[in-house]
């Protein structure tokens, strides 16, 4: 279940980056994805 959530979060972040939204300012997100 955690892997599914992680994949979903990564997909959302990827869409946000492609849309040019400044959503990736939080280093906590990158820390979570690096786990």
PLY file of the C-alpha trace (Angstrom):
ply
format ascii 1.0
element vertex 35
property float x
property float y
property float z
element edge 34
property int vertex1
property int vertex2
end_header
0.00 0.00 0.00
2.85 2.39 0.81
4.48 1.75 -2.56
1.20 2.64 -4.29
0.94 5.88 -2.33
4.56 6.72 -3.13
3.98 6.10 -6.84
0.86 8.27 -6.75
2.68 11.11 -4.99
5.54 10.91 -7.48
3.09 11.02 -10.38
1.32 14.06 -8.92
4.64 15.83 -8.39
5.71 14.98 -11.93
2.50 16.52 -13.30
2.98 19.58 -11.11
6.52 20.03 -12.42
5.39 19.67 -16.02
2.67 22.24 -15.34
5.27 24.65 -13.99
3.74 24.91 -10.53
6.16 25.86 -7.71
4.97 23.00 -5.52
8.37 21.43 -4.99
9.74 23.96 -2.54
9.34 21.61 0.40
12.46 19.52 0.99
10.32 17.18 3.13
8.70 15.87 -0.05
12.07 15.00 -1.57
13.12 13.42 1.72
9.96 11.31 1.70
10.55 10.23 -1.89
14.15 9.31 -1.13
13.13 6.83 1.58
0 1
1 2
2 3
3 4
4 5
5 6
6 7
7 8
8 9
9 10
10 11
11 12
12 13
13 14
14 15
15 16
16 17
17 18
18 19
19 20
20 21
21 22
22 23
23 24
24 25
25 26
26 27
27 28
28 29
29 30
30 31
31 32
32 33
33 34
